[in-house]
């Protein structure tokens, strides 16, 4: 009888142990400056100036500056249709208001861009250096991806672009 009770307790205990969900440990919190390729994103949107252009772009998450909330993000964009094609390469520092694990992560960023367009060589003002402002929101989509919604003011607030895209999540 004692053997049957011990076997029942053992089976019940084994059943409870296998029912527990494994939660992997979080990666170590690194508060300092760190560089590397931590993620990337793709996006599409519109240039809101005059007739507007369709804009396609890509971004890279290449590191932290001083804190894991301040991110360094280069990007490249091409604007097509409704006028000469435009090309923009940017480097921004983004301050994220929330941690990566949150459902929604708003951010604010500043940076600069080098911008050009078709027939740029005929214009002495081309390529041009622009100051940028970025305001965005990342929304949790899957364990490895976020939706990205972003507004960018380029050329010292003279040009405006809005984007929707997908970006990878850190820590996966």
SULDAPE-V762939 format. One line per field, one symbol per residue. ss: DSSP state (H for helix, E for strand, L for the rest). psi: psi as a letter, one per 20 degrees, with the letter a starting at -180 (. if undefined). burial: + if it has 16 or more other ideal C-beta (glycine too) atoms within 10 Angstrom, else -. A space follows every 10 residues. Layout:
ss: ???
psi: ???
burial: ???
This chain:
ss: LHHHHHHHHH HHHHHHHHHL LLLLLLLLLL LLLEEEEEEE EEEEEEELLL LLLEEEEEEE EEEELLLLLE EEEEEEEEEE LLLLLEEEEE EEEEEELLLL LLLEEEEEEE EEEEEEELLH HHLLLLLEEE EEEEEEEEEE LLLLEEEEEE EEEELLLLEE EEEEEEEELL LL
psi: ghgggggggg ggghghgiiq ppoqqqqppo iappqroirr qqqqbqpjpc hqqppqrqqq ojrqohqiio qpoqrpqppr qlaqqqpppq oqppopirrh iqhpnqrpqq aqqpqarqkh hipijprqpq qqppprpppp grhiqqqppq pporlljiqp qqqpaqqqqq j.
burial: ---------- ---------- ---------- -------++- +-+-+++-+- -++-+++-++ +++++--+++ +++-+-+-+- -----+++-+ -+-+-+---+ ----+-+-+- +-+-+++--- ------+--+ -+++-+++-- ----++-+++ -++++---++ +-+-+++-++ --
